[in-house]
Amino acid sequence: SNDITNMPGLRQRKLGTTTITMWPFFSLLRKAQIVLICYVCLISISGCAGQQHQQHQQQQQQQQQQLAGIFQQVTKNFEENPRDAHARFLLGWFYMTQQGGGNSSKNNPGRGLELLKSCFDSPATVDQELGTHHPLEGFLAASLLGRYLQQLKEYDASMHYLTIALTTSKADIDGYPSPFKDMGGELCTHLQLATQLDAYPISSRAVDEALARSEVWANGLLNLFETNPDVHLKEEWMGQNVPGFSADPYVHCVPSLFPLSFYYRADVADVAHRHYKLASLVFPKLLYTAKFVERWDDEQDIMEHEQEMNQEQRLLEADDDDDNVHSHSQRRLYPTCIDRNIKIKLGVISSTLGQGHSVAEDFGGILQRLDRSVFDVTYLYVHENTTPAHHQADAFLTANPEDNLMHFQKHDKEKTIADGAWVRRIGREIEALELDMLLYLDMTMGTIVRRLGMERLAPVQLNTHGHPVTSGHPRATIQHFVSWAEAELPYEESRTHYTEELQLIPKGKLHQYYTPRVVNVVQQNGNENENENENENENENENENENENENENENENKNESSGSDDSGSGTGTRISRITGMPFDHLTRKDFREFPPFLQNSTPEDDLNLYVCMQKPFKLFPEFDELVCGILQKDPKGHAILHGDDQTGHTDRFVQRMTAAGCDMARVHFLSSLPSHELFALYKTASVILDSYPAGGCTTTREALELGKAIVTWPARLLGGRWTLGLFHSIGMSEETKSRLVANSREEYISKAVELGTNRATRASVELEIERTIPSLFGREEAVQEWEKILMRVSPVKHCDNTPVLVENDNGNGNERIEL
């Protein structure tokens, strides 16, 4: 039997002079949850709420007494047997899994974590490792530690304990065969080992080692499935015994693919596809094709067959049996040619459509302006950790009254989770819409959206760069990836980065419709008027006129950089569009995390601030060498970096930068800032540093809006090339680009220091940025290019007497296609 909870050898453990009953201990913790669920159900019965409330209070008191007794017992035995791994396990498990039970047993995950870790610390802390005599407990402890540390992004420690868990899961348990013995170990644990990437690597070598380690574990798991067709995930057993598993087995077993976009030396298409393949083998019911899509596939086969027939043969068949040929066209259930008054049904799906999110900000302008006479747009907002009631959707989602907005989430009362049941339920709801196309804005950002992408819910499905990395899904499932030629390597190389077919917004065109994030509020006689650049042509002309007098602009910029407050009659104050707050009045004194000498300095002082406020997960070890090189070359330079909310990760940055030779007295970490304070920080900076190998997009645009010089080193993958593409798109001169764009580590350092120390050079570059940045906003060409791609790949075309011509430009010249 695989029901190991009934094995007599597991029922009791001897600790000194006391016998601990183990499984009733685990059972009691589960019963606490059951009692609460039953109570919620019972109080809904009319007329008995008071009685059930009294019963519940009595049950809860009894429960607390029992838990308090268990806590006292396991604590006592730990104190009597501090070197016994089993005693440490019971107390640590209680801390990690118990949410109540009186003050003495209040949840303390830090204490529980250390106790469970110590169970494997032999001979320093325990006489024998936990798994030696108690393999089940060894598996449970190591599995919990591995998953918990994975969530904390402690990669090395997580992999260590997951390896222990996989090994101990194969061992016999008190004479009973392991339920996982013939499967090469517990499958969820193996999957975590095969798909986890190091999100905060300590060195460049650690990055490569994490990739190599993942590949070894993945190949072993793939081989296991090939040689043993009976391998499967024991969801019921795991749900009963492993904390956290039952909430969402997929999330528990499959680490996020999010860090892959930063692994710029990796074959990202291969790694992503391996990630998909392993997940599909362990969770096969996530693979699904909508019924109407199957019909469309069948009709495509008919069409291909017809096209393969030569003209002579088709003419002969038409003479012999006109009715048969006619029946083919009548048999079509899915129209490939629609009238002009019928729209193409486009679904847009994402988990990041909340107000102000970078993905919503990036795509909102395009999606809001797609031609509604051509496209019938439905937004599918998938809530991962939010709810529609408590998370405001971005304004573009409701800008067009004819659009549809649908919300999807896991319901609180949804208890059927086996084989991804609730995710498949969402898929069936989307299937019912019978969309022509489904556009995924950020497939590798969320776990629910990624799983939905394993299904074919529309004849044509596209992925794009909300998170700039391939889905890894087969091209039969996700056919296209929409990207931007200005930020990609040449097509023949860049297309190898994707499992989808690469569709490019061509060079010379902007890929998004952007709205400024910095807004000028003009005060005239006490009245405020916001200039939000709604008329792009007028603004462009106004900016050209404003820049005719370069000396006046340069003086104005100096005043802004010194923190002056431009308020009063006829003057302008800048605010953040995101927060609605002004920032020009803020100075270095307002950044309380600065050391006193920086707070008391001004941009006119002889201190140079090199600022990079990219999120810490983008700051890979290669970037450490750039920062340290700048500080070594500029003794008056100070680096301002984004700190991490988790202290351990900031400590890792310090360790890495110290090893890279940084003077840590000149490296300063700041917490997350609201956008108006971030703009003030950029304003007071000497130079903005683009992170490497993953660069900025939204952050780059913000800095450019403020007229700041940004040094960038374009990397190999899309996520490291946004800044270069933006430089090209705003018409920046080649001379200015040569001062900002590096091709090597040495160039990056030299260019940053030149701008930081040479004020004349910096002023010239900033003036050029101020002159060209208005051209970034309100470009209708971006909408037109998206429409061309969507119409080109659409499974249905508008077919009347007037053909629709679009340009196909994937870097190999323009090809005009008739739709």
GUBA-252464 format. One line per 5 residues: number of its first residue (from 1); their letters; for each residue x, y, z of C-alpha. Coordinates in pm, whole numbers, always signed. Layout:
# residues N
NUM	a	X:Y:Z | ...
This chain:
# residues 819
1	sndit	+0:+0:+0 | +115:+356:-76 | -81:+492:+221 | +223:+520:+441 | +29:+695:+718
6	nmpgl	-114:+355:+814 | +221:+182:+839 | +268:+71:+1201 | +635:+154:+1201 | +553:+522:+1152
11	rqrkl	+298:+557:+1426 | +536:+601:+1721 | +890:+718:+1784 | +1090:+669:+2103 | +1256:+982:+2238
16	gttti	+1445:+910:+2556 | +1186:+793:+2806 | +890:+935:+2613 | +703:+798:+2315 | +578:+1054:+2064
21	tmwpf	+277:+962:+1852 | +378:+1118:+1520 | +100:+1086:+1266 | -181:+1186:+1501 | +30:+1498:+1553
26	fsllr	+18:+1574:+1178 | -346:+1471:+1164 | -436:+1712:+1442 | -291:+2005:+1250 | -506:+1917:+950
31	kaqiv	-815:+1872:+1166 | -782:+2231:+1285 | -846:+2347:+930 | -1135:+2101:+883 | -1307:+2226:+1200
36	licyv	-1299:+2583:+1067 | -1439:+2478:+729 | -1720:+2281:+891 | -1804:+2576:+1112 | -1837:+2810:+815
41	clisi	-2078:+2563:+653 | -2285:+2505:+967 | -2348:+2868:+1057 | -2531:+2915:+728 | -2814:+2689:+855
46	sgcag	-3108:+2906:+962 | -3174:+2921:+1335 | -2860:+2754:+1462 | -2591:+3021:+1427 | -2567:+3083:+1801
51	qqhqq	-2553:+2714:+1886 | -2289:+2644:+1622 | -2084:+2942:+1736 | -2082:+2800:+2090 | -1985:+2458:+1958
56	hqqqq	-1710:+2612:+1754 | -1570:+2798:+2053 | -1564:+2476:+2254 | -1396:+2288:+1970 | -1144:+2568:+1923
61	qqqqq	-1058:+2571:+2293 | -1014:+2195:+2290 | -802:+2224:+1977 | -578:+2487:+2135 | -534:+2277:+2445
66	qlagi	-434:+1976:+2237 | -189:+2179:+2031 | -43:+2341:+2341 | +7:+1994:+2489 | +182:+1871:+2175
71	fqqvt	+403:+2179:+2169 | +505:+2123:+2530 | +576:+1758:+2460 | +794:+1815:+2152 | +973:+2104:+2322
76	knfee	+1049:+1892:+2627 | +1186:+1608:+2416 | +1399:+1848:+2213 | +1547:+1989:+2533 | +1615:+1638:+2664
81	nprda	+1756:+1514:+2331 | +1913:+1814:+2155 | +2133:+1592:+1935 | +1846:+1374:+1820 | +1745:+1471:+1463
86	harfl	+1394:+1337:+1509 | +1336:+1556:+1816 | +1455:+1859:+1622 | +1233:+1763:+1329 | +914:+1746:+1534
91	lgwfy	+971:+2086:+1694 | +1084:+2248:+1368 | +791:+2100:+1178 | +553:+2239:+1440 | +701:+2588:+1405
96	mtqqg	+692:+2576:+1023 | +340:+2443:+978 | +135:+2547:+1284 | -48:+2881:+1270 | -190:+2893:+1623
101	ggnss	-226:+2690:+1942 | -151:+2944:+2214 | +133:+3182:+2283 | +385:+2905:+2344 | +336:+2766:+1993
106	knnpg	+300:+3087:+1798 | +424:+3043:+1441 | +794:+3117:+1410 | +924:+3018:+1066 | +1274:+3151:+1137
111	rglel	+1313:+2920:+1436 | +1150:+2632:+1249 | +1376:+2683:+948 | +1690:+2661:+1159 | +1566:+2354:+1346
116	lkscf	+1487:+2166:+1025 | +1821:+2264:+873 | +2000:+2133:+1183 | +1842:+1789:+1133 | +2093:+1734:+850
121	dspat	+2394:+1890:+1023 | +2584:+1580:+1129 | +2804:+1542:+1328 | +2819:+1908:+1435 | +2461:+1935:+1563
126	vdqel	+2302:+1589:+1546 | +2447:+1243:+1584 | +2292:+1116:+1263 | +2118:+1293:+978 | +1741:+1276:+988
131	gthhp	+1704:+1066:+673 | +1934:+788:+798 | +1679:+617:+1023 | +1371:+821:+942 | +1362:+858:+560
136	legfl	+1002:+977:+549 | +1075:+1256:+795 | +1396:+1325:+608 | +1201:+1366:+286 | +936:+1587:+444
141	aasll	+1189:+1814:+613 | +1421:+1841:+312 | +1130:+1891:+71 | +983:+2169:+283 | +1322:+2335:+323
146	grylq	+1400:+2314:-47 | +1070:+2469:-153 | +1077:+2735:+119 | +1432:+2840:+32 | +1342:+2840:-337
151	qlkey	+1074:+3096:-259 | +1336:+3304:-77 | +1557:+3267:-388 | +1831:+3098:-187 | +1934:+2885:-483
156	dasmh	+2230:+2685:-352 | +2061:+2597:-23 | +1738:+2508:-200 | +1912:+2274:-445 | +2102:+2113:-156
161	yltia	+1788:+2020:+37 | +1592:+1922:-274 | +1871:+1679:-360 | +1845:+1529:-10 | +1468:+1507:-49
166	lttsk	+1492:+1324:-381 | +1746:+1078:-242 | +1552:+1000:+76 | +1224:+963:-118 | +1365:+646:-277
171	adidg	+1445:+477:+55 | +1231:+206:+214 | +1030:+326:+514 | +1039:+98:+818 | +1042:-212:+596
176	ypspf	+779:-80:+357 | +881:+2:-2 | +895:+371:-85 | +597:+478:-297 | +849:+656:-523
181	kdmgg	+1114:+385:-549 | +1024:+271:-900 | +989:+631:-1020 | +1344:+742:-953 | +1225:+943:-654
186	elcth	+943:+1182:-585 | +848:+1356:-910 | +768:+1708:-783 | +1109:+1728:-616 | +1283:+1608:-932
191	lqlat	+1094:+1868:-1137 | +1205:+2147:-906 | +1566:+2040:-943 | +1530:+2030:-1323 | +1368:+2372:-1367
196	qlday	+1506:+2599:-1093 | +1741:+2880:-1199 | +1958:+3095:-976 | +1783:+3434:-950 | +2063:+3598:-746
201	pissr	+2387:+3432:-861 | +2704:+3503:-666 | +2923:+3505:-979 | +2917:+3464:-1358 | +3046:+3115:-1308
206	avdea	+2748:+3040:-1083 | +2515:+3145:-1366 | +2670:+2891:-1602 | +2675:+2623:-1334 | +2305:+2672:-1263
211	larse	+2225:+2623:-1631 | +2442:+2313:-1653 | +2293:+2167:-1336 | +1940:+2228:-1461 | +2018:+2054:-1789
216	vwang	+2157:+1745:-1615 | +1852:+1709:-1391 | +1616:+1779:-1682 | +1777:+1518:-1907 | +1752:+1264:-1628
221	llnlf	+1383:+1337:-1582 | +1314:+1324:-1956 | +1491:+990:-1977 | +1282:+864:-1686 | +960:+943:-1875
226	etnpd	+1093:+773:-2188 | +1186:+451:-2007 | +899:+433:-1758 | +557:+524:-1900 | +394:+471:-1560
231	vhlke	+571:+765:-1398 | +320:+1015:-1260 | +283:+1276:-990 | +120:+1140:-672 | -89:+1450:-611
236	ewmgq	-312:+1297:-344 | -21:+1172:-135 | +171:+1498:-171 | -136:+1703:-84 | -188:+1505:+236
241	nvpgf	+171:+1520:+356 | +362:+1818:+209 | +266:+2167:+335 | +179:+2411:+60 | +144:+2153:-214
246	sadpy	-234:+2132:-219 | -281:+2507:-269 | -141:+2480:-623 | +63:+2171:-722 | +199:+2335:-1038
251	vhcvp	+330:+2640:-851 | +476:+2414:-583 | +659:+2193:-835 | +753:+2423:-1124 | +977:+2723:-1045
256	slfpl	+919:+3038:-1246 | +1094:+3084:-1580 | +1123:+3457:-1507 | +1505:+3466:-1448 | +1578:+3315:-1790
261	sfyyr	+1569:+3652:-1968 | +1878:+3754:-1768 | +2079:+3446:-1872 | +2217:+3617:-2180 | +2470:+3345:-2266
266	advad	+2210:+3069:-2260 | +2027:+2906:-2548 | +1705:+3052:-2412 | +1480:+2883:-2666 | +1616:+2542:-2571
271	vahrh	+1593:+2606:-2195 | +1240:+2745:-2220 | +1123:+2455:-2434 | +1271:+2206:-2187 | +1085:+2384:-1908
276	yklas	+760:+2351:-2106 | +819:+1987:-2195 | +886:+1882:-1837 | +579:+2067:-1708 | +363:+1908:-1976
281	lvfpk	+487:+1558:-1887 | +417:+1603:-1517 | +86:+1786:-1574 | -38:+1635:-1903 | -399:+1748:-1861
286	llyta	-286:+2107:-1907 | -244:+2025:-2277 | -567:+2093:-2460 | -698:+2213:-2795 | -1033:+2390:-2812
291	kfver	-1297:+2206:-3013 | -1353:+2493:-3255 | -976:+2517:-3306 | -969:+2148:-3398 | -1232:+2222:-3662
296	wddeq	-1018:+2506:-3792 | -716:+2273:-3810 | -920:+2022:-4009 | -1024:+2289:-4253 | -664:+2402:-4294
301	dimeh	-576:+2047:-4390 | -850:+2055:-4653 | -723:+2386:-4788 | -365:+2262:-4805 | -481:+1954:-4989
306	eqemn	-667:+2169:-5239 | -364:+2390:-5292 | -145:+2089:-5360 | -369:+1972:-5643 | -243:+2102:-5975
311	qeqrl	-467:+2321:-6180 | -533:+2063:-6446 | -641:+1798:-6197 | -877:+2040:-6021 | -1037:+2137:-6352
316	leadd	-1092:+1773:-6440 | -1249:+1702:-6103 | -1468:+2007:-6140 | -1600:+1877:-6476 | -1664:+1531:-6334
321	dddnv	-1827:+1633:-6009 | -1902:+1999:-5964 | -2111:+1920:-5660 | -1820:+1752:-5480 | -1597:+2053:-5516
326	hshsq	-1880:+2280:-5405 | -1933:+2065:-5098 | -1582:+2145:-4977 | -1660:+2516:-4953 | -1995:+2450:-4795
331	rrlyp	-1838:+2223:-4538 | -1628:+2503:-4394 | -1729:+2559:-4033 | -1472:+2829:-3963 | -1468:+3119:-4212
336	tcidr	-1132:+3210:-4361 | -1281:+3506:-4543 | -1511:+3755:-4370 | -1707:+4060:-4482 | -1592:+4408:-4389
341	nikik	-1875:+4443:-4140 | -1748:+4141:-3943 | -1459:+4202:-3707 | -1156:+3991:-3622 | -1202:+3866:-3266
346	lgvis	-883:+3949:-3075 | -827:+3841:-2716 | -553:+4007:-2508 | -450:+3811:-2201 | -224:+3915:-1913
351	stlgq	-185:+3906:-1537 | -28:+4255:-1528 | -309:+4486:-1640 | -327:+4678:-1313 | -305:+5055:-1316
356	ghsva	+53:+5179:-1349 | +212:+4838:-1411 | +498:+4859:-1660 | +334:+4607:-1895 | +4:+4798:-1895
361	edfgg	+195:+5123:-1950 | +393:+4968:-2234 | +106:+4817:-2433 | -192:+5030:-2333 | -135:+5298:-2595
366	ilqrl	-126:+5046:-2881 | -417:+4833:-2767 | -641:+5132:-2699 | -587:+5262:-3053 | -626:+4947:-3262
371	drsvf	-886:+4999:-3533 | -1219:+4890:-3378 | -1374:+4865:-3724 | -1134:+4574:-3782 | -1080:+4426:-3437
376	dvtyl	-1331:+4316:-3174 | -1113:+4334:-2861 | -1165:+4132:-2544 | -928:+4183:-2250 | -871:+3877:-2032
381	yvhen	-735:+3993:-1696 | -599:+3692:-1507 | -556:+3766:-1136 | -263:+3579:-983 | -237:+3741:-640
386	ttpah	-504:+4007:-675 | -882:+4025:-701 | -1092:+4239:-933 | -1248:+4412:-634 | -917:+4518:-481
391	hqada	-698:+4584:-785 | -777:+4871:-1018 | -745:+4789:-1386 | -555:+5031:-1609 | -766:+5297:-1778
396	fltan	-701:+5178:-2135 | -902:+4862:-2066 | -1225:+5063:-2054 | -1133:+5344:-2294 | -1336:+5191:-2578
401	pednl	-1696:+5119:-2473 | -1731:+4841:-2731 | -1444:+4639:-2577 | -1503:+4354:-2336 | -1315:+4316:-2007
406	mhfqk	-1325:+3979:-1832 | -1164:+3884:-1501 | -1037:+3536:-1415 | -908:+3394:-1089 | -910:+3087:-870
411	hdkek	-1225:+3091:-660 | -1194:+3059:-283 | -1444:+2772:-280 | -1270:+2592:-566 | -1141:+2274:-404
416	tiadg	-1086:+2057:-712 | -725:+2121:-803 | -597:+1785:-930 | -437:+1798:-1276 | -477:+2176:-1287
421	awvrr	-858:+2152:-1279 | -928:+2517:-1195 | -683:+2644:-1458 | -856:+2422:-1712 | -1187:+2568:-1597
426	igrei	-1060:+2915:-1691 | -947:+2774:-2024 | -1296:+2644:-2101 | -1441:+2987:-2023 | -1199:+3145:-2271
431	ealel	-1271:+2872:-2525 | -1638:+2967:-2519 | -1546:+3309:-2663 | -1426:+3144:-2987 | -1155:+3405:-3044
436	dmlly	-974:+3431:-3376 | -648:+3536:-3212 | -515:+3536:-2858 | -228:+3773:-2772 | -24:+3695:-2459
441	ldmtm	+145:+4013:-2336 | +372:+3848:-2077 | +348:+3470:-2078 | +650:+3407:-1856 | +547:+3659:-1587
446	gtivr	+262:+3464:-1427 | +202:+3098:-1349 | -167:+3091:-1448 | -110:+3266:-1780 | +182:+3037:-1859
451	rlgme	-37:+2732:-1802 | -317:+2874:-2014 | -57:+2918:-2287 | -11:+2541:-2291 | -362:+2519:-2437
456	rlapv	-471:+2616:-2788 | -763:+2844:-2714 | -761:+3024:-3051 | -650:+2927:-3401 | -365:+3180:-3385
461	qlnth	-184:+3258:-3059 | +89:+3517:-3018 | +340:+3597:-2747 | +517:+3930:-2705 | +771:+4113:-2496
466	ghpvt	+588:+4212:-2176 | +858:+3985:-2040 | +1119:+3966:-2317 | +1180:+3593:-2344 | +1029:+3313:-2550
471	sghpr	+750:+3097:-2411 | +930:+2777:-2504 | +598:+2633:-2619 | +577:+2443:-2948 | +507:+2658:-3252
476	atiqh	+190:+2459:-3311 | +61:+2606:-2982 | +210:+2958:-2974 | +280:+3047:-3334 | +429:+3396:-3320
481	fvswa	+643:+3628:-3107 | +604:+4000:-3178 | +923:+4198:-3120 | +1102:+4510:-3243 | +1378:+4507:-3503
486	eaelp	+1550:+4813:-3353 | +1614:+4618:-3031 | +1697:+4280:-3184 | +2010:+4141:-3342 | +1983:+4072:-3717
491	yeesr	+1684:+3854:-3798 | +1873:+3536:-3886 | +2030:+3535:-3541 | +1750:+3680:-3330 | +1492:+3432:-3459
496	thyte	+1692:+3151:-3296 | +1608:+3303:-2956 | +1242:+3205:-2992 | +1044:+2884:-3028 | +773:+3098:-3194
501	elqli	+803:+3250:-3541 | +950:+3597:-3496 | +738:+3887:-3622 | +920:+4221:-3616 | +808:+4580:-3599
506	pkgkl	+1052:+4705:-3866 | +1350:+4929:-3812 | +1276:+5298:-3842 | +938:+5247:-3677 | +854:+5272:-3308
511	hqyyt	+708:+4961:-3147 | +476:+5129:-2893 | +252:+5431:-2859 | +398:+5614:-2561 | +254:+5886:-2340
516	prvvn	+494:+6096:-2127 | +530:+5996:-1765 | +656:+6344:-1677 | +384:+6607:-1709 | +433:+6984:-1711
521	vvqqn	+178:+7173:-1502 | +183:+7534:-1617 | +71:+7787:-1357 | -67:+8114:-1493 | -222:+8360:-1250
526	gnene	-298:+8082:-1006 | -461:+7854:-1266 | -303:+7519:-1343 | -306:+7371:-1693 | -160:+7030:-1764
531	nenen	+30:+6992:-2087 | +15:+6619:-2155 | +136:+6634:-2515 | -205:+6538:-2649 | -128:+6711:-2978
536	enene	+200:+6552:-3079 | +270:+6773:-3380 | +216:+7094:-3185 | +435:+6971:-2903 | +710:+6871:-3141
541	nenen	+706:+7220:-3296 | +695:+7381:-2954 | +996:+7181:-2840 | +1188:+7277:-3151 | +1112:+7644:-3083
546	enene	+1210:+7604:-2720 | +1543:+7456:-2818 | +1632:+7742:-3053 | +1786:+7921:-2759 | +2022:+7656:-2623
551	nenen	+2173:+7884:-2363 | +1834:+7956:-2206 | +1749:+7586:-2195 | +2084:+7498:-2045 | +2034:+7754:-1769
556	enkne	+1683:+7626:-1700 | +1811:+7272:-1671 | +2076:+7377:-1427 | +1812:+7540:-1210 | +1602:+7225:-1218
561	ssgsd	+1901:+7011:-1134 | +1976:+7222:-831 | +1632:+7146:-693 | +1466:+7485:-748 | +1087:+7496:-726
566	dsgsg	+952:+7647:-1046 | +622:+7776:-911 | +446:+8104:-954 | +290:+8304:-1234 | +384:+8186:-1583
571	tgtri	+624:+7910:-1468 | +605:+7533:-1495 | +615:+7257:-1239 | +672:+6897:-1340 | +476:+6614:-1185
576	sritg	+473:+6238:-1220 | +177:+6116:-1423 | +183:+5797:-1214 | +153:+5955:-868 | +36:+6305:-961
581	mpfdh	+305:+6448:-733 | +561:+6722:-813 | +932:+6652:-780 | +1132:+6955:-892 | +1141:+7090:-537
586	ltrkd	+1308:+6772:-406 | +1685:+6777:-347 | +1943:+6532:-220 | +1845:+6629:+132 | +1513:+6452:+77
591	frefp	+1678:+6110:+33 | +1710:+6000:+394 | +1899:+5684:+305 | +2184:+5892:+164 | +2478:+5937:+404
596	pflqn	+2494:+6291:+547 | +2770:+6412:+317 | +2562:+6318:+10 | +2248:+6474:+156 | +2435:+6800:+204
601	stped	+2576:+6802:-150 | +2433:+6952:-470 | +2486:+6865:-839 | +2727:+7160:-855 | +2957:+7003:-598
606	dlnly	+3256:+6789:-687 | +3072:+6460:-630 | +2952:+6249:-922 | +2646:+6027:-876 | +2616:+5721:-1102
611	vcmqk	+2258:+5598:-1060 | +2103:+5263:-1151 | +1766:+5199:-992 | +1684:+4883:-1181 | +1526:+4611:-969
616	pfklf	+1792:+4399:-798 | +1708:+4083:-992 | +1839:+4256:-1305 | +2179:+4328:-1148 | +2375:+4018:-1246
621	pefde	+2745:+3974:-1155 | +2861:+4120:-1488 | +2720:+4455:-1377 | +2931:+4454:-1059 | +3249:+4486:-1262
626	lvcgi	+3107:+4785:-1450 | +3014:+4973:-1133 | +3342:+4894:-961 | +3539:+4992:-1271 | +3364:+5331:-1278
631	lqkdp	+3441:+5398:-911 | +3804:+5296:-959 | +3840:+5534:-1252 | +3649:+5820:-1086 | +3766:+5864:-725
636	kghai	+3494:+6125:-671 | +3221:+5896:-797 | +2945:+5734:-592 | +2714:+5455:-710 | +2344:+5468:-617
641	lhgdd	+2176:+5128:-654 | +1839:+4975:-577 | +1854:+4770:-258 | +1657:+4451:-210 | +1370:+4411:+31
646	qtght	+1531:+4089:+148 | +1841:+4164:+350 | +2018:+3846:+243 | +2013:+3951:-121 | +2159:+4293:-48
651	drfvq	+2429:+4117:+154 | +2500:+3907:-154 | +2539:+4222:-365 | +2784:+4359:-112 | +2977:+4031:-118
656	rmtaa	+2987:+4030:-497 | +3092:+4392:-529 | +3357:+4359:-265 | +3499:+4066:-459 | +3490:+4279:-776
661	gcdma	+3704:+4545:-606 | +3441:+4807:-520 | +3502:+5069:-254 | +3181:+4988:-65 | +3197:+5320:+119
666	rvhfl	+3098:+5473:-216 | +2817:+5227:-299 | +2478:+5325:-157 | +2156:+5121:-167 | +1815:+5285:-171
671	sslps	+1476:+5130:-112 | +1197:+5136:-370 | +1081:+5489:-448 | +750:+5623:-575 | +786:+5756:-927
676	helfa	+805:+6127:-837 | +1089:+6062:-592 | +1260:+5842:-849 | +1238:+6127:-1100 | +1394:+6361:-843
681	lykta	+1677:+6112:-794 | +1740:+6097:-1170 | +1730:+6477:-1181 | +2009:+6506:-926 | +2221:+6229:-1082
686	svild	+2529:+6289:-1290 | +2489:+5982:-1511 | +2224:+5708:-1538 | +2366:+5357:-1578 | +2170:+5105:-1784
691	sypag	+2195:+4766:-1617 | +2368:+4474:-1788 | +2300:+4217:-1929 | +1927:+4295:-1877 | +1865:+4663:-1939
696	gcttt	+1586:+4908:-1884 | +1285:+5004:-2092 | +1042:+5204:-1877 | +1331:+5332:-1663 | +1520:+5440:-1975
701	reale	+1222:+5635:-2106 | +1180:+5808:-1771 | +1544:+5915:-1759 | +1531:+6036:-2120 | +1222:+6242:-2043
706	lgkai	+1425:+6417:-1775 | +1702:+6485:-2025 | +1955:+6260:-1851 | +2250:+6085:-2015 | +2224:+5704:-2005
711	vtwpa	+2519:+5479:-2073 | +2426:+5139:-2216 | +2602:+4823:-2330 | +2359:+4630:-2553 | +2358:+4259:-2474
716	rllgg	+2267:+3962:-2690 | +1901:+3920:-2596 | +1607:+4156:-2644 | +1585:+4252:-2275 | +1932:+4405:-2289
721	rwtlg	+1878:+4615:-2603 | +1580:+4843:-2531 | +1789:+5152:-2463 | +1977:+5119:-2792 | +1647:+5085:-2978
726	lfhsi	+1506:+5395:-2811 | +1819:+5593:-2900 | +1769:+5499:-3266 | +1397:+5580:-3260 | +1416:+5933:-3129
731	gmsee	+1658:+6044:-3398 | +1959:+6091:-3173 | +2270:+6194:-3365 | +2545:+5941:-3424 | +2788:+6158:-3230
736	tksrl	+2567:+6154:-2922 | +2503:+5781:-2951 | +2878:+5724:-2970 | +2910:+5888:-2628 | +2640:+5665:-2476
741	vansr	+2659:+5322:-2642 | +2943:+5090:-2543 | +3061:+4770:-2708 | +3274:+4636:-2425 | +3329:+4652:-2052
746	eeyis	+3614:+4901:-2096 | +3404:+5127:-2320 | +3113:+5126:-2077 | +3338:+5237:-1791 | +3518:+5501:-1997
751	kavel	+3201:+5652:-2141 | +3031:+5667:-1801 | +3331:+5836:-1638 | +3373:+6081:-1926 | +3013:+6192:-1884
756	gtnra	+3040:+6194:-1506 | +3353:+6406:-1488 | +3326:+6625:-1800 | +3039:+6867:-1746 | +3063:+7022:-2090
761	trasv	+3030:+6684:-2260 | +2741:+6590:-2034 | +2560:+6919:-2100 | +2595:+6867:-2475 | +2452:+6514:-2456
766	eleie	+2166:+6621:-2230 | +2078:+6905:-2466 | +2060:+6659:-2756 | +1833:+6429:-2554 | +1601:+6717:-2467
771	rtips	+1584:+6809:-2834 | +1498:+6460:-2957 | +1289:+6305:-2677 | +954:+6462:-2783 | +958:+6245:-3096
776	lfgre	+918:+5935:-2874 | +556:+6012:-2791 | +226:+5973:-2970 | +355:+5796:-3280 | +62:+5648:-3472
781	eavqe	+302:+5444:-3685 | +340:+5205:-3393 | -34:+5132:-3399 | -25:+5082:-3774 | +267:+4838:-3754
786	wekil	+91:+4629:-3490 | -222:+4623:-3705 | -18:+4501:-4002 | +125:+4212:-3805 | -208:+4114:-3653
791	mrvsp	-382:+4121:-3992 | -97:+3930:-4153 | -115:+3640:-3908 | -493:+3644:-3856 | -667:+3316:-3938
796	vkhcd	-941:+3514:-4111 | -912:+3795:-4364 | -1137:+4071:-4478 | -1215:+3961:-4833 | -1403:+4195:-5066
801	ntpvl	-1322:+4356:-5396 | -1055:+4573:-5238 | -746:+4377:-5130 | -570:+4475:-4810 | -196:+4521:-4859
806	vendn	+43:+4498:-4567 | +420:+4495:-4549 | +605:+4194:-4413 | +941:+4309:-4282 | +1140:+4062:-4077
811	gngne	+1470:+4226:-4150 | +1500:+4089:-4504 | +1325:+4369:-4690 | +961:+4457:-4733 | +722:+4211:-4894
816	riel	+372:+4328:-4980 | +108:+4069:-4899 | -249:+4071:-5020 | -500:+3975:-4751
